[in-house]
Amino acid sequence: TDVSMAPLLKGTQHMGNDDIIIGSSSVLSRMRSRKTALDATSNSGRDKSDELFAKYTYNTDDLDLVTATGGGVGEFKPDEKLNLERETANVGDPQTAQMEPMNITKVLTELQAIQSQGPKKYCILGTRHCSFLHQQIVEMLAYALVLSGNHLYTSGAAGTNAAAIRGALRAFQPQLLTVVLPQSMSRQTPESQELLQDVTNVVTMPQNDAMPLDVASRICNSHLLSQTDHLISFAFHESKTVLEAAQEAQKLDMLVTLLYLD
């Protein structure tokens, strides 16, 4: 009897001999059938693998391999030069940096301003369209300038100029603030008139009432520049009047600090 059949035979000792023989034969038959099926499946898989291997196997003797001495695939020979001609890149004429001539007067003026410890006359001009954050910055700057003993000049327009007035008034030194209006007081907005009530030094130009506001503003800015040493401007790139004042100040060899808000 097969050893693997011992548990089955042990479990059937209470039966007769005929029952044992029939049971064991049936089990052995099923086991042989299962083993035959597994062997057939395994042989079939190996046959397919052999066919695939034979299909994609080639003879390496038929290949032309590249050797160290040249020849073979592509007939490449390291000893021979390819004689390739490279085209020269055409990048055009190189750009030359345009260096502005040094202005000795401007350099000396800036050095003198740095070394000077005394109070100065500052002019703050800027755009009307100024955000709340930028107005706070202008207020703090004007407050610090006046608190340090500097004289501040500005105009009466809304936005940057109004913020400069508010900051200077916070320093409680009204003698260090001068506001120059491009036209008469009656031509100013109600908000500006209310703010200017606390300003001691107000200069009006009623002779410009018949002029357009932009023309009167240019005249006012020129007067402010003639009274000051340093211009601080807050402008956008489209702020035509403010930028013209900055260009005029540069022509007068003034110190100019131009801050763009955009």
Secondary structure, DSSP 8 states (H G I E B T S, - for coil): --GGGHHHHHTTTTS-HHHHHHHHHHHHHHHHHHHHHHHHHHHHHHHHHHHHHHHH---GGGS----TTS-SGGG--TTS------------S----------HHHHHHHHHHHH--S--EEEEEE-S---HHHHHHHHHHHHHHHHTT-EEEE---TTHHHHHHHHHHHTT-GGGEEEE-SS-GGGS-HHHHHHHTT-SEEE--GGGTTS-HHHHHHHHHHHHHHH-SEEEEEE-TT-HHHHHHHHHHHHTT-EEEEEE--
